[in-house]
Amino acid sequence: MRIEFPNKEVVNSATGGINFPVIVDDNQVTCRVSKEALEDIDPENRINSVEQQFSENRTILEDIVRKKIENADEDLFITSSDISSKNI
């Protein structure tokens, strides 16, 4: 299975989180990251914008999505519970 992460993230104006594309075997899907997950991933820097939090923690977020895809989880929505279970 080939998984790619293009650098095309956007702020989801409805939720305040981030949406970003993931290409899985030539099929593009959208992953969503909640605003709360972005705040929880680096609590000391909650004051940073969601774009900064995403950018600074992109590798961790991509790892979470990669595991969801490999486990056939169709819900590519990263929440605070995904962050806390990662033991960051």
Buried (B, 14 or more C-beta within 10 A) or exposed (E): EEEEBEEEBEBBEEBEBBBBBBEBEEEEEEBBBBBBBBBBBBEEBEEBEBEEBBBBBBEBBBEBBBEBBEEEEEEBBBBBEBBEEBEE
